[in-house]
Amino acid sequence: MTEFLIANMAPLMFASLVVFLLFGFPVAFALAANGILFGLIGIELGLLHGALFQALPERIFGIMANDTLLAVPFFTFMGLILERSGMAEDLLDTIGQLFGPVRGGLAFAVIFVGALLAATTGVVAASVISMGLISLPIMMRYGYDHRLATGVIAASGTLAQIIPPSLVLIVMADQLGRSVGDMYQGALLPGLMLTSMYVLYVAAVAIFRPSMAPAMPVEARTLRQDDGSSGLRSLGVLFALSVAGAWLFANQIYTESAPRDEVVVVSSMVGIGIAFVAALGNRLLGLGMLSRMAERVTFVLIPPLGLIFLVLGTIFIGVATPTEGGAMGAMGALLMALSRKRLSMPLLKQAMDSTTKLSCFVVFILIGSSVFGLTFRGVDGDLWVEHLMTSLPGGQTGFLVAVNILVFILAFFLDYFELAFIIVLLLAPVADKLGIDLIWFGVLLAVNMQTSFLHPPFGFALFFLRSVASEKVKTASIYWGAVPFVIIQLVAVGLIIAFPGIVSYGDKGAKAVPQEELRLDQLLQDGGSGAAADQSASDLLRQLQGN
């Protein structure tokens, strides 16, 4: 029996974790309990060194002192303030009026607003609930198919996981030991690609099944001129003026030696500023040069767009760290709520309470995964997983196919935080040894894990939508509505594997510090929670055992 335990400690430890999770134990405590229990068993059997747990206090303090994780409460607070200040309602109403004359216009508006909310809130629950409360009754009133309406709302809400500043990307970067800024840059194009695929699907439905996605009736389009015109020509002129101003600034005024991403960010801010100043001057001076539609779209869209470029732009060009960008975003959200006269003490209390709960949830799972990872690698669990995965046929391709199938199946039962803390912890060292870029690998897994929100019958986005949908909407309609979007996400995973260049970020040649160069004092003081730190811990334990 003793020999069996020693030879199979790693698979038994993993199986025990699965059993704990299936019984419904909290993930953080299941991870930590397994790590401590099997650590004690390993010490008793002589498999582990007695100094195993001496590294835990410093590692836990290292997690608490990790500046990168401060971005989680900052971005969460920013998203909750914006969601509770009525930004989603204003966006949906305005974009719905803009796309109203088009078949499927309300669905297009939901997707567009979902992408904007994803880039400002980063919280899936807030996006799905907001759009479910506001847009679902309107879509039902104008004859949208229930499956299409609920599927679009749920899928658009999940964009908050892949479009920066996604919380799961922060956790993923920390686990992989990579830069959050690089992870954000790498995920931006796949997120926009996924949004475009949603739009193409809705467009196809509107063309081939027009009864499922009708246009808004004329009487519902309230943003019209006195003569009955839509006012879109004025909006087009303002848009062209903004684009021309941004182009002139980028090519004639800004320094030629600046990096391309910096030029794009700064010139985009200039174009946004031109549109906002023009609309503001037109209103204050009473010039009457812009239509109601142009003014409304400008004043509703420009503030969140400006906040997006301020936060993500400064991170991408290296002016601010993700933590500093999150702090700017939180302050910007407070100013936006204040300007709308919707900032109140109850709103602040609710936002701070929810932010505290989510941040504690993340940190406790991180601590539990650190305990589990330390023991798991101490019993050569990393070698067991590596041998299991590298023995698959097909090399890198076989590994990627097997990993994505595994993540897709586990997403039926685990949410994205649990997957990020458990699966990435085990697979990242194997991917690194196979020569797979870890930023690319993290973005690929993030797109796959996005399906965890849409999986019938356990998807959290489906639960969120069910909680706010009327009784007229059947649960089966919500489930069937999500299926096409799950398929679209799987197609996106295949495209990323087939065309790796979709995931692009700054310095692709950047490498982590070689693990053999890490010293004992660096490991204990680092307290790193990522796979790289746990790999170094296992190497240290093997050296201790050898001595």
Secondary structure, DSSP 8 states (H G I E B T S, - for coil): -HHHHHHTHHHHHHHHHHHHHHTT--HHHHHHHHHHHHHHHHHHTTSS-TTGGGGHHHHHHHHHT-GGGGHHHHHHHHHHHHHHTTHHHHHHHHHHHHHTTSTTHHHHHHHHHHHHHHHHT--HHHHHHHHHHHHHHHHHHTT--HHHHHHHHHHHHTHHHHSSS-HHHHHHHHHHT--HHHHHHHHHHHHHHHHHHHHHHHHHHHHH-GGGS----GGG-----TTS---HHHHHHHHHHHHHHHHHIIIIIS-TTS-HHHHHHHHHHHHHHHHHHHHHHHHHHT---S-HHHHHHHHHHHHHHHHHIIIIIHHHTTSS-HHHHHHHHHHHHHHHHHHTT---HHHHHHHHHHHHHHHHHHHHHHHHHHHHHHHHHHTTHHHHHHHHHHTSTTHHHHHHHHHHHHHHHHTTTS-HHHHHHHHHHHHHHHHHHTT--HHHHHHHHHHHHGGGGT-TTT-HHHHHHHHHS-TTS-HHHHHHHHHHHHHHHHHHHHHHHH-GGGS--S-TT-----GGG--HHHHHHH---SHHHHHHHHHHHHHHHH-
